[in-house]
Amino acid sequence: MALLEAQSLKKIYTTRFGGNQVQALANVSFDLEEGEYVAIMGESGSGKTTLLNILAALDKPTSGQVLLGGKSLSGIKEKELAAFRRNNLGFVFQDFNLLDNFSVKDNIFLPLVLGGKEYREMEERLQPIARKLGIQELLEKYPYEISGGQKQRVAVARALITNPQLVLADEPTGALDSRATDSLLRIFNEINEDGQTVLMVTHSTKAASHAGRVLFIKDGEVFHQIYKGNSTNEQFYQKISDTLTLLATGNMKGA
């Protein structure tokens, strides 16, 4: 059984003034297997962010449903959604979303604190993650004292510390320089090799080339997908670039 199932997702927004309707998602269906590393790509306005928000239970589809571990997100009561997200999903954002008045350690601990975990358990969970991400020396610092690349590693640690079923990453390399990007992408590969399921929305062909599969969203639908297979990152990068060119020029039929 797939870990994540998106079934015929449709999302229509009604504009605040004039009552015009805008269709953000037309008919999105795909499965994500446990242990997969999948990237979602598409032009601005293609529906990527709307899709991610629905998969994260931050928004609800107009029709269709999302299942995580066989459980429909639409069946979760509003008051239980925050706890569900905290216990099952890890989030990595482009702008890090760290609290400057909290130390690095306290930022990482935040979802566990909200979940009522004891300090001893939090420390036990933190140490192996901090070692893996190379942030042991940063734990007592504050976000404004560290670099962008270090902030993003802290954000990854915060996402992983709850042992989530799925990590959702929204443009995780968007605010990073090339060196920090390379470091973060290695980390994503490593945590995926450890068995963590990752779904990443990105504009970056380089970031997408590290995934095992790329879904291309166009006009609110999954228009095409390609698999990495035995390709190297460089070969997959070229394949993604070629596909984006064909999509942009309209020379590709839907998958």
C-alpha angles and dihedrals in degrees: 000000000000117000093221126026124186108193121194094319116194126176126186122180123200112216117239095236122043095009094251116163123229120194110215097170123026106180117336119178129163141130129228117205123215110270095021124135109210131176125203118208135179143129121284108283094025093117101259097128093044089051092049091050091052093047088050091051089241090119135022126232121241086230137352126048146247122224123196114190088347093305119120112232090209089064094060115102116244093243091053097048097087092053091045092053092045093050100041110026134057119201131207116182134194092241095043095233093225123157111240094206091057123075118243089257093051091048090055092045094050099096090047092049089051088049092055097245120163119252093242092057091047091054091047091052094044102054101065091043092049090050093048093050094041095236101121091113092051101055097098095042126092125242093251089059097058137065128260092255091051091048090054092050088052089051090052090051090052089050093050101042093080091055090237125200089226136019114212115199121191111199090321094178096042096102097037133096119236095267094050089044092055090049094049093047090052088053092051090051091050096049090047090051086053088059103266114144112227132191115185131186110204146158089202117102088195093056092045091051089068092060125088094229135018125208117200117211119202128168091352097307139095095256101177142347135202133194128221096215110162094340120125119239088258093051092046090048089058092046091052091047091051091049093050090051092051091047092049093050094044093239095128129079119222117273 
